[in-house]
Amino acid sequence: MRTFQIRVELHGARRSDQYTALHQKMYQYGALMIIQGKDDVYYGLPPAEYRISSSPKVSWDICSDVATIASSVTDPGDASPSVVVSEVVETSFKLSPVPLWKV
């Protein structure tokens, strides 16, 4: 399985519910806002950053899917969301652990 890191920016988002809707739709897509460390502890990613494991898809497919998801939570007239998708080879991080009930 390949793992991808995704970053989304909703330009001009004026309501917090836009990001809440984005998080819910990204979760339904299979992208999570957590990362599991080598110590088996889960850590929270920065806001609007996600990870997904996907065997058949490539980064361009994921980017296209996520751009569609992000556009669905924006208001008419807002600038198009920015999306960056990178395939993960190795990750180093300094993040805070998240409680297990949030995983």
Backbone torsions as a table, in degrees:
resi	resn	phi	psi	omega
1	MET	NA	141.1	177.3
2	ARG	-97.9	145.6	179.4
3	THR	-115.4	138.4	-179.3
4	PHE	-125.6	144.4	174.0
5	GLN	-105.4	133.8	-174.8
6	ILE	-125.4	136.2	174.6
7	ARG	-124.8	132.2	-179.5
8	VAL	-125.4	136.5	174.0
9	GLU	-125.6	120.7	175.4
10	LEU	-93.2	98.5	-178.1
11	HIS	-68.0	128.0	177.4
12	GLY	79.2	11.8	178.4
13	ALA	-62.1	119.6	-177.3
14	ARG	-103.5	-10.2	-177.0
15	ARG	-125.5	137.1	179.1
16	SER	-65.5	-24.5	-179.7
17	ASP	-67.2	-18.9	176.0
18	GLN	-66.5	-43.7	177.7
19	TYR	-71.4	-34.6	176.6
20	THR	-61.4	-44.6	177.8
21	ALA	-63.9	-39.7	177.3
22	LEU	-60.6	-47.3	-179.2
23	HIS	-60.0	-42.1	179.9
24	GLN	-64.7	-43.8	-179.5
25	LYS	-69.3	-35.8	178.0
26	MET	-68.3	-36.7	175.9
27	TYR	-62.3	-44.3	177.7
28	GLN	-62.0	-31.7	178.2
29	TYR	-74.0	-19.4	179.8
30	GLY	105.9	5.9	-179.9
31	ALA	-95.8	128.6	-175.9
32	LEU	-112.7	154.4	-179.7
33	MET	-95.8	29.3	-179.8
34	ILE	-134.0	163.2	175.2
35	ILE	-137.8	141.0	179.0
36	GLN	-96.9	127.4	178.9
37	GLY	-81.6	168.8	177.0
38	LYS	-62.5	-18.6	178.2
39	ASP	-86.4	7.7	-178.3
40	ASP	65.9	14.2	174.9
41	VAL	-92.2	143.9	177.7
42	TYR	-94.6	139.4	-177.6
43	TYR	-125.3	143.6	179.7
44	GLY	-81.2	133.8	175.6
45	LEU	-80.1	161.4	175.8
46	PRO	-59.6	160.5	-178.2
47	PRO	-52.9	137.4	177.5
48	ALA	60.6	28.9	173.2
49	GLU	-118.9	138.3	-171.5
50	TYR	-137.8	161.8	171.7
51	ARG	-129.9	145.3	178.1
52	ILE	-145.0	141.2	173.1
53	SER	-105.3	130.4	-175.2
54	SER	-150.2	123.2	179.4
55	SER	-83.7	-45.8	-173.5
56	PRO	-84.0	-22.8	-173.4
57	LYS	-87.3	153.7	174.5
58	VAL	-111.1	169.5	-173.0
59	SER	-59.1	-36.2	-179.4
60	TRP	-65.3	-40.5	177.8
61	ASP	-62.0	-44.8	179.9
62	ILE	-64.3	-42.8	179.2
63	CYS	-59.8	-43.8	178.8
64	SER	-63.8	-45.1	178.2
65	ASP	-60.6	-46.1	-176.8
66	VAL	-68.5	-37.2	177.0
67	ALA	-61.3	-39.4	177.2
68	THR	-65.2	-44.2	178.0
69	ILE	-61.0	-48.5	-177.5
70	ALA	-63.6	-39.7	179.1
71	SER	-64.5	-29.1	-178.1
72	SER	-70.7	-15.6	-179.0
73	VAL	-106.1	2.0	179.3
74	THR	-91.6	162.0	178.0
75	ASP	-86.6	151.9	174.7
76	PRO	-56.5	135.9	-179.7
77	GLY	93.0	-15.3	176.0
78	ASP	-69.2	151.8	174.8
79	ALA	-64.4	153.9	178.4
80	SER	-62.1	140.5	178.1
81	PRO	-64.7	151.8	172.9
82	SER	-97.3	138.5	180.0
83	VAL	-136.0	131.6	174.3
84	VAL	-125.8	129.3	178.3
85	VAL	-124.7	127.6	179.0
86	SER	-128.8	137.9	174.3
87	GLU	-76.5	134.9	-176.8
88	VAL	-90.0	126.1	173.9
89	VAL	-104.2	-47.2	177.9
90	GLU	-150.2	144.3	-178.7
91	THR	-130.3	132.2	169.3
92	SER	-118.7	141.9	-177.1
93	PHE	-154.8	159.3	172.3
94	LYS	-130.7	94.1	-175.7
95	LEU	-131.2	166.8	177.5
96	SER	-89.9	139.8	175.6
97	PRO	-64.5	151.7	176.1
98	VAL	-111.6	147.0	177.5
99	PRO	-60.2	147.2	-177.5
100	LEU	-59.1	-30.7	-178.7
101	TRP	-68.5	-16.4	178.4
102	LYS	-89.4	-8.5	-175.6
103	VAL	-80.2	NA	NA
